[in-house]
Amino acid sequence: MSVTLDGDKSGSVPNRTERSSGGSGERSSGQSSGGSGERPRPNGLPQRARRLLRGPRPESVPALVGTACAVIGLIDIAAGVFPRFRHSRMHDLAEVLPGALGPYAAALALSTGVLLLLLAHGLKRRKRRAWRAAVILLPAGAVAQFAYRHSVSGVVLSLALLALLLWHRREFAALPDPRSRWKALANFVLMGAGSIGLGLLIVSVHPHRTVGNPSLSERLEHVLFGLFGFSGPIDYSGIVSGTVGDSLGALGLLTALTTIYLAFRPEHPVARLTEDDERQLRALLARHGGRDSLGHFALRRDKGVVFSPSGKAAVCYRVVSGVMLASGDPIGDVEAWPGAIERFMDEAKAHSWTPAVMGCSETGGEVWTRETGLSVLELGDEAVVDVPDFSLQGRAMRNVRQMVKRIERAGYETRVRRVRDLSDGELERVRRAADDWRGTDTERGFSMALGRIGDPSDGDSVIATAHKPGDGDTGPYGDLKAVLHFVPWGTDGMSLDLMRRDRSADPGMNELLIVASLHAAPALDVVRVSLNFAMFRSALARGERLGAGPVLRCWRGLLVFLSRWFQIESLYKFNAKFQPRWEPRYVVFRSPGELPRIGFAAMQAEGFVTLALPRALRRLGRASRSRPGERPTGPPSDHEVRTT
């Protein structure tokens, strides 16, 4: 398959050798043409010495600077917390410095150290604003260390890092991340807790300068008073009293100023799907939606999108913890995929986000790796049932057949219809039931969940419901007992979005509705149905076979153990009941070292890890971002839903 950049490139992408040499095959003029292949050594310097004089490579400077900034921040904090070294060679300078300079310098060193620690991560990610702040703070920290601790080494380290920042300033050009005022609340909580902990350390490192032996409660009271600029119950002798008071006041002021800054700075909202974006994506899905079963999930309205230059392809994504997560294959014409991928990578580079793709197909993985040089790893398998081949007959389907018959004898009925064929009252009842039957506070899903039910624009979606008429107690949703929701997969398929059931209903509701949906599929002109995604399915299947090796058995044992918290083995066994064909899905990443970070970001996006904000605050935040008439969707619970 030949893939071209839409209008920008043609043919195959040159390999790395061709790119670096420009295809000429000529050596640079500074390289020796002799048979040894060694480069000349100017001024007789060894190669190691020249490398040392040349300094670090520009691309490695941000990581080096970020680490050094964290170290210097810790040194500044230590300089502000612990008493000065009385045996320093420069102790004589203390005799000529003003008496008040010591406490002020200690407070400045402490504040500078805390801010440098906060900036370290931004420097590693090449953020321009972090660079500007560090350039201001490093000289301030050097002055504070010299004035309070008379430390030459700390001053030299700070100035050396400052020189490195100024020399490689062009490496720090990344744009800011999306931000909201919720970060002000998080900053207040975290900075407040850190200030209290650091304040307890400050009031405890001067045991010989305190009057009496203060208890822990008195120390905590002294810290809380000091953070607000008041004197506490502990008395100190000499200059230590001013040092402790100024340091605590600086921590309190720092917490207040950073919180106020985050609360009142202009918002830079997370990219979301606009109405024009959604209209353009639906047009692409109408022409190319049959290629990927996850295509319709690109219409989640909490995702951003980048289009190729021609508009014939698009990549949908969400930014989570500095990771730019795409899901599934690009939408649109395969010939235009490289253009959309290039725009995606440019956006990630501009903000210094970590690019990653969750759940792409084999074709998508090949295009991603060829166009970007990223790596790929198999993530699991998607269960796809071909409707013409499905039957409940045979020994392999015995368990499903018996369960369905038992549920039907209990009086349950099923209905499978397009969303557009349901009345407004039925849709509202289904929505409320699905919300209340969810297992946790937050909606799960990102790569394989739409996050809404019954939207007028999703009229082609399919809803399967289970009912038990004649019940004495019909409940708040009438005789409704279970719901399945499918989204379109091209013109002849559908893809499972979610499964919800009344916990008081008989077991087997999901099996009943899947079988009913497969039997009703021909009347809906559906010939293929995508069910749940089974993570690490091949490892589970091979690990339980006769003759599996010890490594494979240990890996399967670990997956079974993790299944206590994550639906790994249970989803695989549930899907396997229907004898599907397995379609592999992959994760695309830049380097193995980034996989833990990508995995954590994916768990956040899917809703397995959520911020510990109160439930009411989360709902309020989601409601403020939702469109009129749309069910609020949040950070993507323990309900049954196709998910990675």
Secondary structure, DSSP 8 states (H G I E B T S, - for coil): -----TTT--S----HHHHHHTTS----TTS--STT-----GGG--HHHHHHHH-S-GGGHHHHHHHHHHHHHHHHHHHHHS---TT-TTGGGGGTS-TTHHHHHHHHHHHHHHHHHHHHHHHHTTBHHHHHHHHHHHHHHHHHHHHHT--HHHHHHHHHHHHHHHHTGGG--B----B-THHHHHHHHHHHHHHHHHHHHHHHS-GGGBSS---HHHHHHHHHHHHTT---S--B-TTHHHHHHHHHHHHHHHHHHHHHHHHHS--B------HHHHHHHHHHHHHHTTS-TTGGGGG-TT-EEEE-TTSSEEEEEEEETTEEEEESS-EE-GGGHHHHHHHHHHHHHHHT-EEEEEEE-HHHHHHHHHHH--EEEEEEEEEEEEGGG--S-SGGGHHHHHHHHHHHHTT-EEEEEEGGGS-HHHHHHHHHHHHHT-SSSS---SSS--S-SS-GGGTT-EEEEEE-TT-S---TTTTEEEEEEEEEETTTEEEEEEEEE-TTS-TTHHHHHHHHHHHHTGGGT--EEEEEEEETHHHHHHHTSTT--HHHHHHHHHHHHHTTTSSSHHHHHHHHTT--EEEEEEEEES-GGGHHHHHHHHHHHHTSS-----HHHHHHHHHHHS-TT---------SEE---
